[in-house]
Amino acid sequence: MCAVLNRLLDPMRFATLSLALVAAMSGAQAVASAQQLLPQDAGRQPARAVPDLKRVGVDEHLGAQLPLDLTFTDQTGKTVRLGDYFDGERPVFLTFAYHRCKTLCGMVLGAVEKVAELQPWTMGKEYTSLTISFDPSDTPAMAAETRKKMLAKYGRYEGDGGWNFLTGDEASIEKVTKAVGFRYFYDEVEQQFAHPAVYMLVSPDGKIVRYLYGLELKSNDVRIGLLDASHGKQVSTVDRILLYCYCYNPATHGYALVGWRVMQVGAGLTLLFLGVFFFIMWRGERWRARRARADIEGDPSPSHTHS
């Protein structure tokens, strides 16, 4: 202890420590003075609260019929009906995104493309994707450019016609967004739309079957949702079993594995396997019995002849 005190009280060490302390205090005062001189909005600021955020959201209209008679313009500039994309055979993966969006819309479209890569079904074959802009100022040229980028990432060119991008006037946009419960508004300060990230799975005849949310879609949720939306059309036996074992959970907006259904399927497969196994065993025993009888009846040995 004495040695430590002697070192601290050493004149040279004491002077050095004092100078360091004075320099630190001076630096702190300089920083404080500089902060006072800076404008109040300098540096990193908290995000601005978006007014009327309650106006953004989704009112789920499950089972509702889309207004298929509405007219829009596709990515080629052609006037089309919304009903042109519902052929009565294939489900539709519906999204809303506008092409001037700087952030969220690109993420929404990216999520669609990424989860499409993981699907056994191909856009344009077993199902179609449809993206509608809710900005009346968007043009077909913008839609075509976005579509080109998304399809290049998707890479399955056999389904080239499977993802279409529509633009429209304010009246058509308002009717279709109201039909699906898609709530949004234009923020004048930010000069962009505030809107949710939502995806709708629609039946081949234009009825809303499922809503999915978020920027990272689960591949299984989309697969089961498309199966659900297809109403049994183009569904293989394996897919039917998969659809049977999963149930949509409204709380999580996803599909959950149902234990008792899995047990039922497992029990059914077990009974089927046992039935096939015993049938093969029974057929084998009959064949062996017939073979043994034929051998006995055709054996010329003395043990099998009458005296």
One Martini backbone bead per residue (centre of mass of N, CA, C, O) as a GRO file, in nm:
protein
  307
    1MET     BB    1   0.058   0.061  -0.022
    2CYS     BB    2   0.297   0.256   0.003
    3ALA     BB    3   0.404   0.217  -0.284
    4VAL     BB    4   0.155   0.333  -0.426
    5LEU     BB    5   0.160   0.617  -0.294
    6ASN     BB    6   0.443   0.694  -0.388
    7ARG     BB    7   0.377   0.685  -0.692
    8LEU     BB    8   0.142   0.900  -0.686
    9LEU     BB    9   0.334   1.124  -0.525
   10ASP     BB   10   0.502   1.161  -0.749
   11PRO     BB   11   0.569   1.444  -0.912
   12MET     BB   12   0.568   1.349  -1.208
   13ARG     BB   13   0.309   1.181  -1.199
   14PHE     BB   14   0.120   1.402  -1.096
   15ALA     BB   15   0.159   1.593  -1.335
   16THR     BB   16   0.057   1.403  -1.554
   17LEU     BB   17  -0.229   1.352  -1.441
   18SER     BB   18  -0.318   1.648  -1.440
   19LEU     BB   19  -0.293   1.701  -1.744
   20ALA     BB   20  -0.493   1.481  -1.834
   21LEU     BB   21  -0.740   1.594  -1.684
   22VAL     BB   22  -0.746   1.873  -1.819
   23ALA     BB   23  -0.775   1.769  -2.113
   24ALA     BB   24  -1.044   1.619  -2.072
   25MET     BB   25  -1.211   1.866  -1.980
   26SER     BB   26  -1.160   2.035  -2.233
   27GLY     BB   27  -1.284   1.838  -2.437
   28ALA     BB   28  -1.569   1.838  -2.318
   29GLN     BB   29  -1.620   2.142  -2.351
   30ALA     BB   30  -1.582   2.148  -2.658
   31VAL     BB   31  -1.815   1.958  -2.729
   32ALA     BB   32  -2.037   2.125  -2.594
   33SER     BB   33  -1.992   2.381  -2.765
   34ALA     BB   34  -2.038   2.249  -3.041
   35GLN     BB   35  -2.333   2.158  -2.984
   36GLN     BB   36  -2.441   2.450  -2.948
   37LEU     BB   37  -2.360   2.548  -3.247
   38LEU     BB   38  -2.533   2.347  -3.355
   39PRO     BB   39  -2.795   2.248  -3.496
   40GLN     BB   40  -3.076   2.082  -3.390
   41ASP     BB   41  -3.082   1.886  -3.673
   42ALA     BB   42  -2.820   1.761  -3.631
   43GLY     BB   43  -2.771   1.462  -3.723
   44ARG     BB   44  -2.915   1.202  -3.585
   45GLN     BB   45  -3.257   1.126  -3.621
   46PRO     BB   46  -3.556   1.055  -3.560
   47ALA     BB   47  -3.817   0.930  -3.684
   48ARG     BB   48  -4.086   1.025  -3.845
   49ALA     BB   49  -4.400   1.057  -3.775
   50VAL     BB   50  -4.671   0.910  -3.915
   51PRO     BB   51  -4.953   1.018  -4.013
   52ASP     BB   52  -5.231   0.824  -4.014
   53LEU     BB   53  -5.148   0.512  -3.966
   54LYS     BB   54  -5.441   0.388  -3.932
   55ARG     BB   55  -5.491   0.391  -4.253
   56VAL     BB   56  -5.310   0.143  -4.236
   57GLY     BB   57  -5.406  -0.175  -4.387
   58VAL     BB   58  -5.615  -0.478  -4.327
   59ASP     BB   59  -5.928  -0.603  -4.457
   60GLU     BB   60  -6.052  -0.900  -4.444
   61HIS     BB   61  -6.208  -1.073  -4.747
   62LEU     BB   62  -6.307  -1.359  -4.720
   63GLY     BB   63  -6.467  -1.473  -5.019
   64ALA     BB   64  -6.442  -1.247  -5.199
   65GLN     BB   65  -6.521  -1.077  -5.492
   66LEU     BB   66  -6.376  -0.973  -5.758
   67PRO     BB   67  -6.373  -0.705  -5.993
   68LEU     BB   68  -6.350  -0.834  -6.314
   69ASP     BB   69  -6.452  -0.564  -6.490
   70LEU     BB   70  -6.205  -0.420  -6.463
   71THR     BB   71  -5.978  -0.177  -6.594
   72PHE     BB   72  -5.651  -0.197  -6.743
   73THR     BB   73  -5.288  -0.182  -6.781
   74ASP     BB   74  -5.039  -0.331  -6.915
   75GLN     BB   75  -4.694  -0.364  -6.987
   76THR     BB   76  -4.775  -0.305  -7.312
   77GLY     BB   77  -5.051  -0.108  -7.316
   78LYS     BB   78  -5.288  -0.289  -7.272
   79THR     BB   79  -5.622  -0.337  -7.248
   80VAL     BB   80  -5.770  -0.482  -6.951
   81ARG     BB   81  -5.908  -0.731  -6.762
   82LEU     BB   82  -5.914  -0.876  -6.464
   83GLY     BB   83  -6.050  -1.147  -6.572
   84ASP     BB   84  -5.809  -1.239  -6.765
   85TYR     BB   85  -5.650  -1.374  -6.491
   86PHE     BB   86  -5.915  -1.572  -6.469
   87ASP     BB   87  -5.953  -1.916  -6.589
   88GLY     BB   88  -6.064  -2.148  -6.374
   89GLU     BB   89  -5.771  -2.315  -6.303
   90ARG     BB   90  -5.584  -2.090  -6.168
   91PRO     BB   91  -5.423  -1.950  -5.932
   92VAL     BB   92  -5.363  -1.628  -5.758
   93PHE     BB   93  -5.092  -1.402  -5.702
   94LEU     BB   94  -5.156  -1.114  -5.511
   95THR     BB   95  -5.034  -0.772  -5.558
   96PHE     BB   96  -4.919  -0.451  -5.419
   97ALA     BB   97  -4.742  -0.206  -5.629
   98TYR     BB   98  -4.520   0.065  -5.677
   99HIS     BB   99  -4.265   0.214  -5.893
  100ARG     BB  100  -4.177   0.471  -5.695
  101CYS     BB  101  -4.082   0.309  -5.481
  102LYS     BB  102  -3.801   0.297  -5.243
  103THR     BB  103  -3.877   0.023  -5.063
  104LEU     BB  104  -4.121  -0.184  -4.996
  105CYS     BB  105  -4.199  -0.288  -5.283
  106GLY     BB  106  -3.931  -0.429  -5.345
  107MET     BB  107  -3.963  -0.633  -5.110
  108VAL     BB  108  -4.225  -0.762  -5.197
  109LEU     BB  109  -4.128  -0.862  -5.476
  110GLY     BB  110  -3.886  -1.020  -5.364
  111ALA     BB  111  -4.057  -1.222  -5.201
  112VAL     BB  112  -4.205  -1.344  -5.441
  113GLU     BB  113  -3.957  -1.443  -5.598
  114LYS     BB  114  -3.822  -1.621  -5.379
  115VAL     BB  115  -4.068  -1.811  -5.325
  116ALA     BB  116  -4.097  -1.906  -5.623
  117GLU     BB  117  -3.827  -2.065  -5.638
  118LEU     BB  118  -3.939  -2.286  -5.408
  119GLN     BB  119  -4.148  -2.388  -5.598
  120PRO     BB  120  -4.289  -2.652  -5.777
  121TRP     BB  121  -4.435  -2.439  -5.903
  122THR     BB  122  -4.515  -2.245  -6.199
  123MET     BB  123  -4.531  -1.960  -6.338
  124GLY     BB  124  -4.785  -2.006  -6.592
  125LYS     BB  125  -4.897  -2.292  -6.506
  126GLU     BB  126  -5.023  -2.353  -6.205
  127TYR     BB  127  -4.979  -2.036  -6.176
  128THR     BB  128  -5.037  -1.686  -6.104
  129SER     BB  129  -4.917  -1.347  -6.124
  130LEU     BB  130  -5.029  -1.027  -5.970
  131THR     BB  131  -4.954  -0.675  -6.022
  132ILE     BB  132  -5.081  -0.378  -5.866
  133SER     BB  133  -5.104  -0.048  -5.900
  134PHE     BB  134  -5.174   0.245  -5.667
  135ASP     BB  135  -5.050   0.445  -5.888
  136PRO     BB  136  -5.173   0.654  -6.134
  137SER     BB  137  -4.871   0.752  -6.242
  138ASP     BB  138  -4.812   0.498  -6.348
  139THR     BB  139  -4.656   0.306  -6.607
  140PRO     BB  140  -4.604   0.063  -6.838
  141ALA     BB  141  -4.297   0.103  -6.848
  142MET     BB  142  -4.248   0.054  -6.548
  143ALA     BB  143  -4.375  -0.226  -6.540
  144ALA     BB  144  -4.183  -0.357  -6.747
  145GLU     BB  145  -3.920  -0.313  -6.590
  146THR     BB  146  -3.995  -0.469  -6.335
  147ARG     BB  147  -4.063  -0.737  -6.470
  148LYS     BB  148  -3.787  -0.792  -6.596
  149LYS     BB  149  -3.632  -0.814  -6.327
  150MET     BB  150  -3.800  -1.042  -6.192
  151LEU     BB  151  -3.769  -1.261  -6.419
  152ALA     BB  152  -3.461  -1.273  -6.411
  153LYS     BB  153  -3.454  -1.386  -6.120
  154TYR     BB  154  -3.635  -1.631  -6.153
  155GLY     BB  155  -3.564  -1.805  -6.447
  156ARG     BB  156  -3.851  -1.922  -6.549
  157TYR     BB  157  -3.924  -1.903  -6.886
  158GLU     BB  158  -4.177  -2.092  -6.916
  159GLY     BB  159  -4.330  -1.854  -6.726
  160ASP     BB  160  -4.343  -1.562  -6.861
  161GLY     BB  161  -4.676  -1.515  -6.845
  162GLY     BB  162  -4.714  -1.537  -6.508
  163TRP     BB  163  -4.624  -1.217  -6.473
  164ASN     BB  164  -4.825  -0.936  -6.410
  165PHE     BB  165  -4.851  -0.574  -6.479
  166LEU     BB  166  -5.059  -0.317  -6.345
  167THR     BB  167  -5.234  -0.028  -6.452
  168GLY     BB  168  -5.431   0.269  -6.338
  169ASP     BB  169  -5.689   0.430  -6.238
  170GLU     BB  170  -5.836   0.556  -5.961
  171ALA     BB  171  -6.105   0.399  -5.976
  172SER     BB  172  -5.995   0.108  -6.007
  173ILE     BB  173  -5.809   0.109  -5.763
  174GLU     BB  174  -6.023   0.161  -5.546
  175LYS     BB  175  -6.198  -0.093  -5.597
  176VAL     BB  176  -5.980  -0.319  -5.557
  177THR     BB  177  -5.878  -0.234  -5.273
  178LYS     BB  178  -6.154  -0.258  -5.134
  179ALA     BB  179  -6.210  -0.559  -5.198
  180VAL     BB  180  -5.935  -0.650  -5.021
  181GLY     BB  181  -5.855  -0.430  -4.786
  182PHE     BB  182  -5.654  -0.204  -4.895
  183ARG     BB  183  -5.475   0.028  -4.694
  184TYR     BB  184  -5.399   0.372  -4.789
  185PHE     BB  185  -5.164   0.659  -4.835
  186TYR     BB  186  -5.061   0.989  -4.900
  187ASP     BB  187  -4.750   1.140  -4.827
  188GLU     BB  188  -4.665   1.465  -4.863
  189VAL     BB  189  -4.390   1.486  -4.722
  190GLU     BB  190  -4.257   1.212  -4.856
  191GLN     BB  191  -4.375   1.144  -5.138
  192GLN     BB  192  -4.552   0.881  -5.045
  193PHE     BB  193  -4.669   0.572  -4.974
  194ALA     BB  194  -4.871   0.422  -4.730
  195HIS     BB  195  -4.828   0.064  -4.670
  196PRO     BB  196  -4.873  -0.265  -4.686
  197ALA     BB  197  -4.756  -0.610  -4.645
  198VAL     BB  198  -4.935  -0.801  -4.885
  199TYR     BB  199  -5.093  -1.123  -4.967
  200MET     BB  200  -5.294  -1.286  -5.223
  201LEU     BB  201  -5.504  -1.571  -5.249
  202VAL     BB  202  -5.667  -1.673  -5.550
  203SER     BB  203  -5.902  -1.799  -5.714
  204PRO     BB  204  -5.988  -1.885  -6.040
  205ASP     BB  205  -6.272  -1.699  -5.988
  206GLY     BB  206  -6.193  -1.448  -5.772
  207LYS     BB  207  -6.147  -1.554  -5.475
  208ILE     BB  208  -6.064  -1.499  -5.153
  209VAL     BB  209  -5.853  -1.713  -4.947
  210ARG     BB  210  -5.571  -1.555  -4.872
  211TYR     BB  211  -5.348  -1.411  -4.622
  212LEU     BB  212  -5.024  -1.260  -4.637
  213TYR     BB  213  -4.725  -1.166  -4.445
  214GLY     BB  214  -4.449  -0.978  -4.510
  215LEU     BB  215  -4.086  -1.018  -4.620
  216GLU     BB  216  -4.090  -1.342  -4.532
  217LEU     BB  217  -4.184  -1.604  -4.693
  218LYS     BB  218  -4.319  -1.910  -4.658
  219SER     BB  219  -4.310  -2.174  -4.857
  220ASN     BB  220  -4.538  -2.347  -4.728
  221ASP     BB  221  -4.760  -2.130  -4.722
  222VAL     BB  222  -4.775  -2.094  -5.029
  223ARG     BB  223  -4.826  -2.383  -5.113
  224ILE     BB  224  -5.085  -2.429  -4.948
  225GLY     BB  225  -5.235  -2.179  -5.052
  226LEU     BB  226  -5.246  -2.269  -5.349
  227LEU     BB  227  -5.396  -2.531  -5.295
  228ASP     BB  228  -5.638  -2.396  -5.165
  229ALA     BB  229  -5.705  -2.206  -5.415
  230SER     BB  230  -5.747  -2.444  -5.632
  231HIS     BB  231  -5.971  -2.655  -5.547
  232GLY     BB  232  -5.809  -2.932  -5.659
  233LYS     BB  233  -5.659  -2.829  -5.893
  234GLN     BB  234  -5.375  -2.980  -5.989
  235VAL     BB  235  -5.362  -3.213  -5.763
  236SER     BB  236  -5.180  -3.422  -5.608
  237THR     BB  237  -5.156  -3.668  -5.380
  238VAL     BB  238  -4.937  -3.537  -5.207
  239ASP     BB  239  -5.080  -3.257  -5.191
  240ARG     BB  240  -5.335  -3.360  -5.053
  241ILE     BB  241  -5.196  -3.454  -4.796
  242LEU     BB  242  -5.071  -3.182  -4.725
  243LEU     BB  243  -5.341  -3.028  -4.706
  244TYR     BB  244  -5.464  -3.210  -4.480
  245CYS     BB  245  -5.225  -3.157  -4.256
  246TYR     BB  246  -5.304  -2.855  -4.297
  247CYS     BB  247  -5.375  -2.545  -4.116
  248TYR     BB  248  -5.513  -2.245  -4.089
  249ASN     BB  249  -5.377  -1.960  -3.902
  250PRO     BB  250  -5.502  -1.653  -3.816
  251ALA     BB  251  -5.293  -1.555  -3.600
  252THR     BB  252  -5.025  -1.614  -3.804
  253HIS     BB  253  -5.078  -1.630  -4.112
  254GLY     BB  254  -5.062  -1.955  -4.131
  255TYR     BB  255  -4.939  -2.287  -4.142
  256ALA     BB  256  -5.033  -2.583  -3.959
  257LEU     BB  257  -4.962  -2.869  -3.809
  258VAL     BB  258  -5.179  -3.145  -3.771
  259GLY     BB  259  -5.160  -3.402  -3.560
  260TRP     BB  260  -5.421  -3.580  -3.608
  261ARG     BB  261  -5.383  -3.593  -3.915
  262VAL     BB  262  -5.113  -3.728  -3.918
  263MET     BB  263  -5.213  -3.981  -3.768
  264GLN     BB  264  -5.418  -4.065  -3.981
  265VAL     BB  265  -5.223  -4.095  -4.214
  266GLY     BB  266  -5.032  -4.294  -4.072
  267ALA     BB  267  -5.246  -4.511  -4.020
  268GLY     BB  268  -5.328  -4.553  -4.314
  269LEU     BB  269  -5.045  -4.634  -4.420
  270THR     BB  270  -5.008  -4.874  -4.230
  271LEU     BB  271  -5.253  -5.037  -4.324
  272LEU     BB  272  -5.167  -5.052  -4.617
  273PHE     BB  273  -4.899  -5.197  -4.571
  274LEU     BB  274  -5.014  -5.445  -4.421
  275GLY     BB  275  -5.205  -5.535  -4.644
  276VAL     BB  276  -4.990  -5.583  -4.859
  277PHE     BB  277  -4.813  -5.777  -4.696
  278PHE     BB  278  -5.033  -6.002  -4.643
  279PHE     BB  279  -5.103  -6.050  -4.936
  280ILE     BB  280  -4.823  -6.147  -5.023
  281MET     BB  281  -4.806  -6.378  -4.818
  282TRP     BB  282  -5.061  -6.529  -4.913
  283ARG     BB  283  -4.972  -6.572  -5.205
  284GLY     BB  284  -4.714  -6.729  -5.133
  285GLU     BB  285  -4.849  -6.965  -4.983
  286ARG     BB  286  -5.025  -7.062  -5.217
  287TRP     BB  287  -4.797  -7.117  -5.414
  288ARG     BB  288  -4.647  -7.326  -5.236
  289ALA     BB  289  -4.885  -7.525  -5.207
  290ARG     BB  290  -4.919  -7.587  -5.507
  291ARG     BB  291  -4.632  -7.687  -5.555
  292ALA     BB  292  -4.641  -7.921  -5.351
  293ARG     BB  293  -4.884  -8.069  -5.479
  294ALA     BB  294  -4.758  -8.110  -5.759
  295ASP     BB  295  -4.515  -8.276  -5.661
  296ILE     BB  296  -4.676  -8.508  -5.535
  297GLU     BB  297  -4.853  -8.589  -5.787
  298GLY     BB  298  -4.573  -8.616  -5.978
  299ASP     BB  299  -4.447  -8.844  -5.798
  300PRO     BB  300  -4.292  -9.175  -5.878
  301SER     BB  301  -4.250  -9.284  -5.613
  302PRO     BB  302  -4.320  -9.561  -5.409
  303SER     BB  303  -4.450  -9.393  -5.172
  304HIS     BB  304  -4.687  -9.301  -5.402
  305THR     BB  305  -4.780  -9.599  -5.441
  306HIS     BB  306  -4.972  -9.869  -5.490
  307SER     BB  307  -4.999 -10.223  -5.389
   0.00000   0.00000   0.00000
